[in-house]
């Protein structure tokens, strides 16, 4: 094990930046590989009980970039959920009967199901 956590923190920072790059490019296999690499580095870093003061700056940068990734993933997931919810809604809420009364439609999610 290295005396300082800095080399591992630098590798972790690079992995976090790569993860965001691959996520934006939708390169899922590479993103998955980098995520595993991150987990391995975090396992190594878990053995360090104390951080050297000269490593605080890189540790803060790692934390900041990791939060950026978390925000990207969280907002992307929210966007996907909102989109799925939109396409899953009823496209026609009411229709008219033969007597000109409004009746509720029984068709849900017509856009998502492919039925028009």
TORLOPA-947153 format. One record per residue (C-alpha): residue number from 1; residue in three letters; x, y, z. Coordinates in Angstrom, 2 decimals, padded with zeros to 5 digits. Each point is the difference from the previous one (the first is absolute). Example, Ala and Ser with C-alpha at 12.3 -4.5 7.8 and 13.67 -1.06 7.14 Angstrom:
<resi 1 | resn ALA | xx 012.30 | yy -004.50 | zz 007.80> $
<resi 2 | resn SER | xx 001.37 | yy 003.44 | zz -000.66> $
END
This chain:
<resi 1 | resn UNK | xx 000.00 | yy 000.00 | zz 000.00> $
<resi 2 | resn UNK | xx 001.27 | yy 003.47 | zz -000.85> $
<resi 3 | resn UNK | xx 000.91 | yy 002.33 | zz 002.85> $
<resi 4 | resn UNK | xx -002.33 | yy 002.68 | zz -001.35> $
<resi 5 | resn UNK | xx -003.53 | yy -000.30 | zz -001.25> $
<resi 6 | resn UNK | xx 000.72 | yy 002.61 | zz -002.68> $
<resi 7 | resn UNK | xx 000.77 | yy -002.41 | zz -002.89> $
<resi 8 | resn UNK | xx -003.25 | yy -001.85 | zz 000.69> $
<resi 9 | resn UNK | xx -001.94 | yy 003.26 | zz 000.28> $
<resi 10 | resn UNK | xx 001.44 | yy 001.11 | zz -003.34> $
<resi 11 | resn UNK | xx -001.08 | yy -003.29 | zz -001.59> $
<resi 12 | resn UNK | xx -003.44 | yy 000.38 | zz 001.56> $
<resi 13 | resn UNK | xx -000.32 | yy 003.54 | zz -001.34> $
<resi 14 | resn UNK | xx 000.93 | yy -001.18 | zz -003.49> $
<resi 15 | resn UNK | xx -002.52 | yy -002.84 | zz 000.23> $
<resi 16 | resn UNK | xx -002.75 | yy 002.42 | zz 001.08> $
<resi 17 | resn UNK | xx 000.76 | yy 002.29 | zz -002.94> $
<resi 18 | resn UNK | xx 000.02 | yy -002.97 | zz -002.39> $
<resi 19 | resn UNK | xx -003.28 | yy -001.24 | zz 001.44> $
<resi 20 | resn UNK | xx -001.67 | yy 003.32 | zz -000.78> $
<resi 21 | resn UNK | xx 001.50 | yy 000.08 | zz -003.51> $
<resi 22 | resn UNK | xx -001.20 | yy -003.52 | zz -000.79> $
<resi 23 | resn UNK | xx -003.43 | yy 000.74 | zz 001.48> $
<resi 24 | resn UNK | xx -000.43 | yy 003.06 | zz -002.21> $
<resi 25 | resn UNK | xx 001.14 | yy -002.00 | zz -003.05> $
<resi 26 | resn UNK | xx -002.31 | yy -002.90 | zz 000.98> $
<resi 27 | resn UNK | xx 002.95 | yy -002.40 | zz -000.11> $
<resi 28 | resn UNK | xx -001.52 | yy -002.31 | zz 002.58> $
<resi 29 | resn UNK | xx 002.57 | yy -002.81 | zz -000.17> $
<resi 30 | resn UNK | xx 002.83 | yy 002.45 | zz 000.66> $
<resi 31 | resn UNK | xx -002.00 | yy 001.69 | zz 002.72> $
<resi 32 | resn UNK | xx -000.59 | yy -003.36 | zz 001.67> $
<resi 33 | resn UNK | xx 003.73 | yy -000.77 | zz -000.18> $
<resi 34 | resn UNK | xx 000.91 | yy 003.34 | zz 001.57> $
<resi 35 | resn UNK | xx -002.60 | yy -000.47 | zz 002.73> $
<resi 36 | resn UNK | xx 001.65 | yy -003.29 | zz 000.94> $
<resi 37 | resn UNK | xx 003.38 | yy 001.72 | zz -000.03> $
<resi 38 | resn UNK | xx -001.41 | yy 002.66 | zz 002.34> $
<resi 39 | resn UNK | xx -001.28 | yy -002.65 | zz 002.39> $
<resi 40 | resn UNK | xx 003.43 | yy -001.67 | zz 000.05> $
<resi 41 | resn UNK | xx 001.73 | yy 003.31 | zz 000.75> $
<resi 42 | resn UNK | xx -002.49 | yy 000.80 | zz 002.75> $
<resi 43 | resn UNK | xx 000.74 | yy -003.40 | zz 001.58> $
<resi 44 | resn UNK | xx 003.70 | yy 000.87 | zz 000.03> $
<resi 45 | resn UNK | xx -000.69 | yy 003.46 | zz 001.44> $
<resi 46 | resn UNK | xx -002.12 | yy -001.51 | zz 002.79> $
<resi 47 | resn UNK | xx 003.23 | yy -001.32 | zz 001.55> $
<resi 48 | resn UNK | xx 001.32 | yy 003.52 | zz 000.53> $
<resi 49 | resn UNK | xx -001.01 | yy 001.17 | zz 003.45> $
<resi 50 | resn UNK | xx 001.48 | yy 003.47 | zz -000.23> $
<resi 51 | resn UNK | xx 000.38 | yy 002.39 | zz -002.91> $
<resi 52 | resn UNK | xx 003.18 | yy 002.07 | zz -000.30> $
<resi 53 | resn UNK | xx -000.71 | yy 003.75 | zz 000.06> $
<resi 54 | resn UNK | xx 001.62 | yy 000.40 | zz -003.43> $
<resi 55 | resn UNK | xx -002.62 | yy -002.41 | zz -001.38> $
<resi 56 | resn UNK | xx -003.00 | yy 002.07 | zz 001.16> $
<resi 57 | resn UNK | xx -000.14 | yy 001.98 | zz -003.25> $
<resi 58 | resn UNK | xx -000.27 | yy -003.09 | zz -002.21> $
<resi 59 | resn UNK | xx -002.48 | yy -001.60 | zz 002.40> $
<resi 60 | resn UNK | xx -002.21 | yy 003.10 | zz -000.25> $
<resi 61 | resn UNK | xx 000.27 | yy -000.10 | zz -003.78> $
<resi 62 | resn UNK | xx -000.98 | yy -003.69 | zz -000.03> $
<resi 63 | resn UNK | xx -003.00 | yy 000.80 | zz 002.17> $
<resi 64 | resn UNK | xx -001.04 | yy 002.94 | zz -002.19> $
<resi 65 | resn UNK | xx 000.25 | yy -001.97 | zz -003.25> $
<resi 66 | resn UNK | xx -001.81 | yy -002.97 | zz 001.50> $
<resi 67 | resn UNK | xx -002.87 | yy 002.32 | zz 001.02> $
<resi 68 | resn UNK | xx -000.11 | yy 001.32 | zz -003.57> $
<resi 69 | resn UNK | xx -000.37 | yy -003.56 | zz -001.29> $
<resi 70 | resn UNK | xx -002.70 | yy -000.73 | zz 002.56> $
<resi 71 | resn UNK | xx -001.89 | yy 003.13 | zz -001.11> $
<resi 72 | resn UNK | xx 000.33 | yy -001.03 | zz -003.66> $
<resi 73 | resn UNK | xx -001.28 | yy -003.51 | zz 000.68> $
<resi 74 | resn UNK | xx -002.81 | yy 001.17 | zz 002.28> $
<resi 75 | resn UNK | xx -001.26 | yy 002.64 | zz -002.45> $
<resi 76 | resn UNK | xx 000.27 | yy -002.41 | zz -002.93> $
<resi 77 | resn UNK | xx -001.99 | yy -002.61 | zz 001.91> $
<resi 78 | resn UNK | xx -002.63 | yy 002.62 | zz 000.89> $
<resi 79 | resn UNK | xx -000.23 | yy 001.03 | zz -003.66> $
<resi 80 | resn UNK | xx -000.41 | yy -003.64 | zz -001.09> $
<resi 81 | resn UNK | xx -002.70 | yy -000.58 | zz 002.62> $
<resi 82 | resn UNK | xx -001.86 | yy 003.15 | zz -001.05> $
<resi 83 | resn UNK | xx 000.20 | yy -001.03 | zz -003.64> $
<resi 84 | resn UNK | xx -001.24 | yy -003.51 | zz 000.74> $
<resi 85 | resn UNK | xx -002.82 | yy 001.43 | zz 002.10> $
<resi 86 | resn UNK | xx -000.97 | yy 002.38 | zz -002.81> $
<resi 87 | resn UNK | xx -000.15 | yy -002.75 | zz -002.61> $
<resi 88 | resn UNK | xx -001.76 | yy -002.33 | zz 002.42> $
<resi 89 | resn UNK | xx -002.88 | yy 002.39 | zz 000.65> $
<resi 90 | resn UNK | xx -003.34 | yy -000.26 | zz -001.65> $
<resi 91 | resn UNK | xx 000.07 | yy 001.83 | zz -003.29> $
<resi 92 | resn UNK | xx -003.80 | yy 000.48 | zz 000.07> $
<resi 93 | resn UNK | xx -001.57 | yy 000.53 | zz 003.39> $
<resi 94 | resn UNK | xx -003.62 | yy 000.28 | zz -001.13> $
<resi 95 | resn UNK | xx -002.01 | yy -000.74 | zz -003.08> $
<resi 96 | resn UNK | xx -003.62 | yy 000.51 | zz -000.99> $
<resi 97 | resn UNK | xx -002.73 | yy -002.62 | zz 000.02> $
<resi 98 | resn UNK | xx -002.73 | yy -000.31 | zz -002.62> $
<resi 99 | resn UNK | xx -002.18 | yy 002.23 | zz 002.20> $
<resi 100 | resn UNK | xx 002.66 | yy 002.78 | zz 000.10> $
<resi 101 | resn UNK | xx 000.89 | yy -000.79 | zz 003.61> $
<resi 102 | resn UNK | xx 003.64 | yy -000.12 | zz 000.97> $
<resi 103 | resn UNK | xx 001.32 | yy -003.39 | zz 001.04> $
<resi 104 | resn UNK | xx 003.41 | yy -000.91 | zz 001.36> $
<resi 105 | resn UNK | xx 002.36 | yy -001.71 | zz -002.36> $
<resi 106 | resn UNK | xx 001.20 | yy -003.44 | zz 001.07> $
<resi 107 | resn UNK | xx 003.24 | yy 000.16 | zz -001.97> $
<resi 108 | resn UNK | xx 003.15 | yy 000.80 | zz 002.00> $
<resi 109 | resn UNK | xx 003.49 | yy 000.55 | zz -001.29> $
<resi 110 | resn UNK | xx -000.87 | yy -000.13 | zz -003.66> $
<resi 111 | resn UNK | xx 003.16 | yy 001.79 | zz -001.08> $
<resi 112 | resn UNK | xx 002.25 | yy -002.32 | zz 001.98> $
<resi 113 | resn UNK | xx -001.79 | yy -003.18 | zz -001.01> $
<resi 114 | resn UNK | xx 000.14 | yy 000.89 | zz -003.70> $
<resi 115 | resn UNK | xx -003.79 | yy -000.04 | zz -000.36> $
<resi 116 | resn UNK | xx -001.40 | yy 003.12 | zz -001.59> $
END
